[in-house]
Amino acid sequence: PVGEEAAAERPPEANVAVLGLGNVLMGDDALGPTVIKVLEAEYDFPRGVSVQDLGTPGLDLTPYLTGVTAVIVVDTVRASGAAGEVRLYRRDEILKHPPQPRLSPHDPGLKEALLTVEFSGTGPKEVLLVGVIPAEVRTGVGLSPAVRAAVRFAVAEVVKDLARLGVAPRACAAPGPPDLWWERP
């Protein structure tokens, strides 16, 4: 019956979004897109799980949070600690403090988007932000060594949370290298 209970709790279409945020032309800000490309290269996802690199959607993030049961977001985060440290934030922790002034239209807007979909009653019940503290966000291509080392940990956290949600991905039989097109010469 334990398996039956887990299956009963899972939505019929799963309806889980894994979203990578970040600008691939701004150093460590490419973390989200990098994690998404690694996931796509190494895992097969069950029906109802979408895995997307959204770049820098700003407030246009809202439609990606509408109507999903759960969302896992991967991005760099401003937090105290060493570069490359992984931080996990659940919905309540993200929304604990009011939104801060936006410094540019490309700022992620996760908190604002979550508040918008919550107000409309169409937001996810489950939210996880897998954040990594960047070493530097500057114009240029390529992750710092500390953040590149954190990619594996971020991927593992996404896979672990998908399993917790009952939609574990399967490791590819023959994974290929991730398509990090922005790092090509």
Residue pairs with C-beta under 8 A, 6 or more apart in sequence:
6 166
7 166
9 166
10 165
10 166
10 167
11 48
11 69
13 47
13 48
14 46
14 47
14 48
14 49
14 69
14 165
14 166
14 167
15 48
15 67
15 68
15 69
15 70
16 48
16 49
16 50
16 68
16 69
16 70
16 71
16 72
16 162
16 165
16 167
17 49
17 50
17 52
17 64
17 65
17 68
17 70
17 71
17 72
17 124
18 36
18 39
18 49
18 50
18 51
18 52
18 71
18 72
18 74
18 158
18 162
19 32
19 36
19 52
19 54
19 61
19 64
19 71
19 72
19 73
19 74
20 31
20 32
20 33
20 34
20 35
20 36
20 52
20 53
20 54
20 73
20 74
20 75
21 32
21 54
21 55
21 56
21 57
21 61
21 73
21 74
21 75
21 108
21 110
22 29
22 30
22 31
22 32
22 33
22 55
22 56
22 75
22 76
23 29
23 30
23 55
23 56
23 106
24 30
24 33
24 55
24 141
24 182
25 139
25 140
25 141
25 182
26 137
26 138
26 139
26 140
27 134
27 135
27 136
27 137
27 138
27 139
27 140
27 141
27 142
27 143
27 144
28 76
28 83
28 132
28 134
28 135
28 136
28 137
28 143
28 144
28 147
29 76
29 134
29 137
30 141
30 142
30 143
30 182
31 74
31 75
31 76
31 132
31 134
31 143
31 147
31 150
31 151
31 154
32 53
32 54
32 73
32 74
32 75
32 76
33 53
33 55
33 182
34 143
34 151
34 178
34 180
35 74
35 130
35 151
35 154
35 155
35 158
36 51
36 52
36 53
36 74
37 53
37 178
37 179
37 180
38 151
38 155
38 178
39 51
39 155
39 158
39 159
39 169
40 51
40 178
40 179
41 172
41 175
41 176
41 177
41 178
41 179
42 155
42 171
42 172
42 175
42 178
43 159
43 169
43 170
43 171
43 172
43 175
44 169
44 170
44 171
44 172
45 51
45 162
45 167
45 169
46 167
46 168
46 169
48 167
49 162
49 167
49 169
52 64
54 61
54 64
56 106
56 108
57 64
57 108
57 109
58 102
58 105
58 106
58 107
58 108
58 109
59 105
59 109
59 112
59 113
60 109
61 108
61 109
61 110
61 113
62 113
62 116
62 117
64 71
64 113
65 71
65 113
65 114
65 117
65 123
65 124
66 117
66 120
66 122
66 123
67 122
68 124
69 124
69 125
69 126
70 124
70 125
70 126
70 127
70 128
70 165
71 124
71 126
71 127
71 128
72 127
72 128
72 129
72 130
72 158
72 161
72 162
73 110
73 127
73 128
73 129
73 130
74 129
74 130
74 131
74 154
74 158
75 108
75 110
75 129
75 130
75 131
76 131
76 132
76 133
76 134
76 137
76 147
77 87
77 89
77 129
77 131
77 132
77 133
78 133
79 85
79 87
79 131
79 133
81 87
81 133
82 133
82 146
83 133
83 134
83 135
83 136
83 144
83 146
83 147
84 132
84 133
84 135
84 144
84 146
84 147
84 149
84 150
85 132
85 133
85 150
86 130
86 131
86 132
86 150
86 153
86 154
86 157
87 129
87 131
87 132
87 133
88 128
88 129
88 130
88 131
88 157
89 128
89 129
89 131
90 127
90 128
90 129
91 114
91 124
91 126
91 127
94 110
94 111
94 114
94 127
94 129
95 111
95 114
95 115
95 118
99 111
99 112
99 115
102 109
110 129
114 123
114 127
117 123
117 124
126 165
128 157
128 161
130 154
130 157
130 158
130 161
132 147
132 150
132 154
134 144
134 147
135 144
135 145
135 146
135 147
136 144
141 182
141 183
142 183
143 151
159 168
159 169
162 168
162 169
